[in-house]
Amino acid sequence: MLHPLEMKYRRIPKTSKSLQEKVLKHKMAVKFLLTAGFQENDEAIHMDQLDHNRLREGNASIEKFVQSLGASVQVDTQFDPYA
């Protein structure tokens, strides 16, 4: 999440067909988002209050997992939850 201050990146509407197919159908992806500080209601998975440490840890965990699969992590910008 490179732009955590922008609300459009902190809300995943459950009605979005694209997001249902790419994210919401994967139970572990939803669990990861909840662990990273998102909350769930009937309409969306959202993050009302930022927890910069949890976002940073979540980002590091994804990078570590991708690397454990033998892939490289290419990041255009350094993750900064305050950006």
C-alpha positions in Angstrom: 0.0 0.0 0.0 2.0 2.9 -1.3 -0.5 5.6 -0.6 -2.1 4.8 2.8 -3.5 8.3 3.3 -5.7 8.0 0.2 -9.0 6.4 1.2 -9.5 4.8 -2.2 -6.6 2.5 -1.4 -8.0 1.7 2.1 -11.4 0.4 1.0 -12.2 -2.8 -0.9 -15.9 -2.9 -1.8 -17.3 -6.3 -1.6 -19.6 -5.5 -4.6 -16.6 -5.1 -7.0 -16.6 -8.1 -9.3 -12.9 -7.5 -10.1 -11.9 -7.4 -6.5 -14.1 -10.4 -5.7 -12.2 -12.5 -8.3 -8.7 -11.2 -7.5 -8.7 -10.8 -3.7 -11.9 -11.6 -1.8 -12.3 -15.2 -3.1 -9.0 -16.0 -1.4 -9.7 -16.6 2.3 -6.0 -16.2 3.3 -5.8 -12.8 1.4 -8.8 -11.5 3.4 -7.2 -12.9 6.6 -3.9 -11.1 5.8 -5.8 -7.8 5.2 -7.5 -8.2 8.6 -4.2 -9.0 10.3 -2.7 -5.9 8.6 -5.3 -3.6 10.2 -8.2 -3.7 7.9 -11.7 -4.3 9.2 -14.7 -6.0 7.6 -18.3 -5.1 7.4 -21.2 -6.1 5.1 -20.2 -3.7 2.4 -16.4 -3.6 2.4 -13.0 -4.4 3.9 -11.6 -1.1 5.0 -9.0 0.6 7.1 -10.4 3.6 8.9 -7.4 4.3 11.1 -3.9 3.9 9.9 -1.5 1.7 11.8 1.8 2.5 10.1 3.7 -0.3 11.9 1.2 -2.9 10.8 1.3 -1.7 7.2 5.1 -1.8 7.2 5.2 -5.3 8.7 2.6 -6.5 6.2 4.6 -5.2 3.3 7.7 -6.8 4.7 5.9 -10.1 5.1 4.7 -10.1 1.5 8.2 -9.3 0.2 9.6 -12.2 2.3 7.0 -14.6 1.1 7.6 -13.7 -2.5 11.3 -14.2 -2.0 10.7 -17.6 -0.3 9.1 -18.7 -3.6 12.3 -17.9 -5.4 10.9 -14.7 -7.0 12.5 -11.3 -6.8 10.6 -8.4 -5.4 10.8 -5.4 -7.6 9.7 -2.2 -5.9 9.6 1.1 -7.8 9.6 3.1 -4.6 10.5 2.4 -1.1 7.5 1.7 1.1 6.7 4.7 3.2 3.4 4.8 5.0 3.7 8.5 5.6 4.1 9.3 1.8 
